[in-house]
Amino acid sequence: MLPTSTIYLGMVVALSLGAVVFAAVASRLSGTARRLGLIAAVPAAAMAVAYLGMGLEWLTIETEGREQSIMRFLGYTVALTAYTYLLARPVGLSRRKAVGLLAVLLVTLWSALATWLTTGAAESAITLLSISAYLFGVYLLFKPFSRVAAAAPGEARLLYGKLRNLFVLCWGGLLVASAISEQAIGLTDAFIGQFAASYIDLVLMLGIGGLVLFSRFVRDPTATERADATAAD
């Protein structure tokens, strides 16, 4: 069985390489496409730094008698901020809607951490809050925000749908992994929990960058021009 430090190192390398590739591809674009491409590299870069911090045991707290770094949660915060922008910008979601979505996603994130630090009724209540926030976020993504996206050009609408579906599946998986982890109800040991979370992180962070940078929306200058016109309206 691999030590968790090996998983951390592998994730730092994989995510860093992904971020560098994304940034290199984005640098060859121009205008809005370039900006979106560079932001698409942020989730992978943020989580590479987070895994480095986890391996070096930065910002640790004690849970279940073990020292755990909160660097993962800080990395997620940066990644979620970038993700929300990438989701909202192409289809013209308003800043108010985007900020509201980000707030909901951050509730799911930090309440998951809070379950590691509480027990009994408090833990159950916070778990319910996290699940409720996630379900509300899913509702926003599939209902009101999808109606806004439906009015966007086809390339932007397609990118929105792919980013939405990837996030809902992966973020739901991360919440499940957190809920059954050693720090919560203890159905998995430290290695299994870390391996599962790392795999999902890799799929999500590299998936966000790949979907954005290799989408027709970003590769086609006329598509980004139409999005700029929509945003201006």
N, C-alpha and C positions, 0 to 999 in steps of 0.2 A: 504494500500500500504506500502510495506516494505521500510524503509529508506535505502539509498545507503550504509550506514555504515554496515548494516546487511548483505548486499550482499558481501561487502568486507571481512567481518569476515568469512562468509561461504566459500568464495573462498580461503582464507588463510588456513582454516582447511582442505578443500578438496584437494587442491593442495599439501599442506605439507604432508598429509597422503599418497597421491599418490607418491610423491618423496621418502618418507621413504620406502614404499613398494617396489618401483622399485630398490632403492639402496640395500635393503635387498636381493632381488632376485638376483641382479647382483653380490653381494658379494659371492654367492655360485657358481659362474661360474669361469672360469679361462682364462688366456691369452687374446686374442682379444675379445672373447665373454664378458669377464668381463669388459674390457675397454668400449666396446660399450654399455653394460648395464648401467654402471655408467654414461656415457654421456647421455643416454636416460632419466635419472632422472633429468638432468639439466633443461630442459624446465619447468617442473612442479615446481621445486625448485625456479627458477628465477622468475616465475610469482607469486609464493607465497610471495616472498619478495616484488615484485612490488605491489601486492594488500595490503600488510601490509603498505607499504609506502603511498599508495593512501589513506588508511583509516586514517593514521596519518598526512596526508597533507604535506608530504615531497616534496620538489622541485616543488612548485606550480607556475603557470603562470595565468594571468587573461585573460579569453576569454568570450566574451559576458557578461561582468559584473560578472562572476563567477570565483572562484579560481579553477584551474584544475591542478592536479599533472601530471608531465611527467614521473613518475615512471613506468607507463605501457609501455611507449616506450623504456625505458632502459631495462625493463624485456624482451620485445620482441627482443631487440638487442642480448641479451645473448641467448635467446631461438632459434633465427634464426641461430646463429653461431653453436650451438649444432646440430640443425636440418640439416644444410648443411653438416656437417661432417657425420652424420648418414646416410644421403642420398648418399653421395659420396663414403664413405669408402668401403662398401660391394661390389659395382660394379666396383670399380677401376677408378672412375673419377679422372682426374689429379688435382693437387693442383690449377693450373691456372683456370681450369673450375669451380672448387668449389668456389674459391675466386670471380670469375666473377659472379657466381650465387648469392652469398651472397651480393655482391655490388648491384645487381639489386633489391634484396629483401629489402635491407636497404633503397634504394631510395623510394620504395613504402611506407615503414614505415614512414620515417621522412618527406616525402612530405605530407603525411596525416596529420601529426602534423602541418605542415606549413599552411595548409588550414584553421586551426583554428585561425591563427594569421593574416590572410590577408583577403581582401575583393575585390570585383569588378574583374577587368581584371586579377590582380595578382592571386587571388584565383582560377579563372577559368583556368589559365595557369598551376598552380601547380596541380590542380585536374587532368588536362589532362596528366601531367607528371606522376602522380601516377598511373593512369589507364594504360598508355602506358608501364610503367615499369612492372606492373603486367602482362599485356598481353605478353610482351617480355619474362618474366620469365616463363610463361606457355608454350610459344613456345620452350624455351630451355629445359624444363622438358619433353615435349612430343615428341620433334623431335631429335635434336642432342644428348642430354643426354640419351634419350631412346635407341638410336642406340648403344651407348656405353654399356648400361645396357644389351642389347640383347645378347652381347657376354659373359656375366657373367654366372656363374652357376645358375641353376634354382631357388634355395632358395634365393640367393641374388637378382636375377631379380624380384622375387615375392615380396620381401620386398621393393625394390625400387618402384615398381608400387603402392603398398599400401600406402607408405609414400607420394609419389607424389600426388595421388588422394586425400588423406585426406587433405594435405596442400592446394591444389588448391581450393577445396571446402570451407574450413574454412577461408583461407586468403581472398578469394573473398568475403565471408560473412562479414568479419571484415572491409574490405574496404567499402562495401555498408553501414554497420552500421555507420562507420565514416562519410561517405558522407551525410547521412540523419540525422546526430545527431544534437543536439541543438547547438553545437559549429559551425557546418557548415551551411547546408541549413534549419535546424530547423524543419524537419518533425516529429521528435520524441522528447519527453521531456527527462529530465535527467534520470528518473527512467527507462523508456523503453529502452533508449539507453544503459544504464549501464547493465541492465539485459541481453539484447541481446548479447552485447560484452562479458559479463562474461560467458554466456552459451557456446558461440563459443570457448572462451579461454579454458574452461574446457574440451570440446570435443577434441580440438587440442592438448593441452599439455599432457593430460592423454592418448590420442590416440597415440601420438608419442611413449611414453614410453611403452605402452602396445603392440603396433605392433612390436617394436624392441625386447623386452624382451621375448615375447611369440612366436616369429617367429621360424620356423624351422632352419633358418640361424644361429641364436644365440644358439639355443638349441642343434644343431648338431655340434660337434667339427670338423668333417671332412669338413663341409661347410666353417667354418672360416679359416681352414687351406688352403683350395683352394683359398679363398679370399686373404690370406697373400701371397700366391705364385703368384697370379695375380698382386698384388701391387708391389711385388719385381721385376716382369718382367717389 
